[in-house]
Amino acid sequence: MIFDVNRTEFKDCIQEAVWELGTRQLPLEMTLPFVPDEYKAACTDWYNFFQNLLADMYENPDRFGFEINLLQPEYMNKNQAGFCFHMICAFSNYLIDNRCEIPNKEFREITKKYNPKNVEALKSHGFIFEEDGDTVFVFNNIYPDMFVAVNVWGGAKFGNYKVNIGGFLLHCDFRAFVNYKRTYADINLNFNDKNRQIAEKIHEHCVSRKIMPQKCYYFFRVEYKYKGKIVYIPDLVDKNQFKINIGFAPIDSVSYKRIMDCIENDSSAAELKEFLLKHIAKKCNNCMHKDNCETKKNPKEIFGKKMIICMYNPFIRLINPDENDLKCICKFIDLRAMLIDENISEPFAPGNG
């Protein structure tokens, strides 16, 4: 089954969550060459199992007992779509050769976290659960070596990554075996055509200013740096949306005044002001002062509008920009680089905001 990144209409949010996971799978032919020969069969088994399971979940969600949660739709639906990944990783902690030997009590503890239909549905994908006294034997007779792939992946090195290391196995990126450094091009694979075109234009602008993409320290995020400092971060977020983060300047700082003066004197001042007021992040993220943020008590005035923003680590943030946003995006990227040139820039770390 082909999961098209350009699709936007779904039967329900469960189907959309499975679709998102499906679009993020890397083709086997792209990653298998990085796998040592002795593990190629195991990785192929994992890939085939997971692709067929995702197709089944997408077409027959009721068989898996998925339930739509309207109170926490994003978190709950993604968690349901990835249930097998978490369950199988838990099983693999008890791996002996290519089967898992799990004490009955531990098996019950693992499976009770999931809908009983989840476990039952796995049987149609080769899973066999055999209980023998105090032990449950778990193996797969269609993809016999898939657990080997999970186990070997667990021992792979991820020295280049801060978080999201589970993404390698979840998205069938077997390049982890060679400690692969994901790049801007890897993030781009998951954008739809429209977002990919916008991302490429911003990328070209950055490179023309010697603002260069770095190796990815996170599975779905790449940092662009200039003279060793972060300027711009494109990010892939829920529903394969394209999120942009651009470093700004702390309120009441020299760098803040410099940017505001530049905007005031720009020929497109009105457009830049409107863009800034609309897209400056309006809450603190990963800020050491967030529990005692001055702007929460006394909103700051920006171009005549009072706003609650982080006064220590502000940044510009927007999701799924379009062609009309490009001019302002590039201008604020240039302003950030200007602060770095003038040695008055401040650290930029947008976190997950």
Residue pairs with C-beta under 8 A, 6 or more apart in sequence:
1 22
1 51
1 54
1 55
1 58
1 59
3 19
3 22
3 23
3 25
3 54
3 58
4 23
5 23
5 190
5 191
5 192
5 193
5 240
6 192
6 193
7 19
10 16
10 19
12 61
12 68
13 68
13 73
13 77
14 61
14 66
14 68
14 77
14 80
14 81
15 58
15 61
16 77
16 239
17 77
17 78
17 80
17 81
18 54
18 57
18 58
18 61
18 81
19 58
20 78
20 81
20 238
20 239
20 240
21 54
21 78
21 81
21 82
21 170
22 54
22 55
22 58
23 190
23 240
24 170
24 171
24 190
24 240
25 50
25 51
25 54
25 171
25 172
26 171
26 172
26 173
26 189
28 43
28 44
28 47
28 172
31 43
31 172
31 173
31 174
31 175
32 40
32 43
32 44
32 174
34 174
34 175
34 177
34 178
34 180
35 43
35 174
35 177
36 177
39 148
39 149
39 152
39 177
41 145
42 145
42 146
42 148
42 149
42 152
43 149
43 172
43 174
45 140
45 143
45 144
45 145
45 146
45 148
45 149
46 143
46 146
46 149
46 150
46 169
46 172
47 172
48 143
49 125
49 126
49 140
49 142
49 143
49 146
50 84
50 172
51 172
52 125
53 84
53 122
53 125
56 63
56 64
56 121
56 124
56 125
57 64
57 66
57 81
63 117
63 121
64 80
64 83
64 115
64 117
64 118
64 121
65 115
65 116
65 117
65 118
65 121
66 77
66 80
66 81
66 115
67 80
67 115
68 77
69 76
69 77
74 238
78 238
82 170
83 114
83 115
83 118
84 118
84 122
85 166
85 169
85 170
87 110
87 111
87 113
87 114
87 118
87 119
88 146
88 147
88 150
89 150
89 154
89 166
89 169
90 110
91 100
91 102
91 110
91 138
91 147
92 100
92 147
92 150
92 151
92 154
93 100
94 100
94 101
94 102
94 103
94 106
94 138
95 147
95 148
95 150
95 151
98 139
98 144
98 145
98 147
98 148
99 137
99 138
99 139
99 147
100 137
100 138
100 139
100 147
101 135
101 136
101 137
102 110
102 135
102 136
102 137
102 138
103 134
103 135
103 136
104 131
104 133
104 134
104 135
104 136
105 134
107 136
107 138
111 119
119 129
123 129
125 140
125 142
125 143
126 140
126 141
126 142
126 143
127 138
127 139
127 140
128 137
128 138
128 139
128 140
128 141
129 136
129 137
129 138
130 136
130 137
130 138
131 137
139 147
140 146
140 147
149 169
150 169
152 177
153 168
153 169
153 174
153 176
156 168
156 176
156 177
156 179
157 176
157 179
158 165
158 168
158 176
158 179
159 179
160 179
160 181
160 215
160 216
160 217
161 216
161 217
161 218
161 219
162 217
162 218
163 218
163 219
164 218
164 219
164 220
165 176
165 219
167 173
167 219
167 220
168 174
168 175
168 176
168 219
169 176
171 219
173 180
173 182
181 215
181 216
182 215
182 216
182 219
182 222
183 213
183 215
183 216
183 222
184 203
184 213
184 222
184 234
186 216
187 199
187 216
187 220
187 221
187 222
187 234
187 236
188 196
188 199
188 200
190 220
190 236
190 240
191 199
191 236
191 240
191 242
192 240
194 322
195 240
195 241
195 242
195 320
198 242
198 321
198 322
198 323
198 325
198 326
199 234
199 242
201 326
202 232
202 234
202 244
202 326
202 329
202 330
202 333
203 213
205 330
205 333
206 212
206 213
206 224
206 231
206 232
206 333
209 226
209 333
209 334
209 337
210 226
211 224
211 225
211 226
211 231
211 232
211 333
211 337
212 224
212 225
212 226
213 222
213 223
213 224
214 222
214 223
214 224
214 225
216 222
216 223
217 223
220 235
220 236
220 237
221 233
221 234
221 235
221 236
222 233
222 234
223 230
223 233
224 230
224 231
224 232
224 233
224 234
225 231
226 336
226 337
226 340
227 340
227 341
229 340
229 345
229 347
229 348
230 247
230 347
230 348
230 349
231 246
231 247
231 333
231 336
231 337
231 340
231 348
232 244
232 245
232 246
232 247
232 333
232 336
233 244
233 245
233 246
233 350
234 242
234 243
234 244
234 245
235 242
235 243
235 244
235 245
236 242
236 243
237 243
237 319
241 319
241 320
242 319
242 320
242 321
243 317
243 318
243 319
244 316
244 317
244 318
244 319
244 321
244 329
245 315
245 316
245 317
245 350
245 353
246 315
246 316
246 317
246 329
246 332
246 333
246 336
247 315
247 336
247 345
247 346
247 348
248 256
248 259
248 280
248 314
248 315
248 316
248 332
248 336
248 348
249 255
249 256
249 258
249 259
249 314
249 339
249 345
249 346
250 256
250 311
250 312
250 313
250 314
250 346
251 295
251 300
251 309
251 311
251 314
252 311
253 344
253 346
254 344
255 339
255 344
255 345
255 346
258 338
258 339
258 342
258 344
259 335
259 339
262 335
262 338
263 269
263 272
263 273
263 276
263 335
266 272
266 331
268 327
268 328
268 331
271 327
271 328
272 328
272 331
272 332
273 303
275 325
275 328
275 332
276 302
276 303
276 316
276 332
277 302
277 303
277 305
277 307
278 318
279 316
279 317
279 318
280 302
280 307
280 309
280 314
280 315
280 316
280 317
281 309
281 310
281 314
281 315
281 316
281 317
281 350
281 353
282 307
282 308
282 309
283 308
283 309
283 310
283 353
284 290
284 293
284 310
284 312
284 313
285 310
285 313
285 350
285 351
285 352
285 353
286 313
286 349
286 350
286 351
286 352
286 353
287 293
287 310
287 312
287 313
288 312
289 310
289 311
289 312
290 310
293 308
293 310
293 311
293 312
294 311
295 307
295 308
295 309
295 310
295 311
296 308
299 306
299 307
299 308
300 306
300 307
300 308
300 309
300 311
301 307
302 309
313 346
313 347
313 348
313 349
313 350
315 348
315 350
315 353
316 332
317 350
317 353
318 325
318 329
321 329
336 345
336 348
339 345
339 346
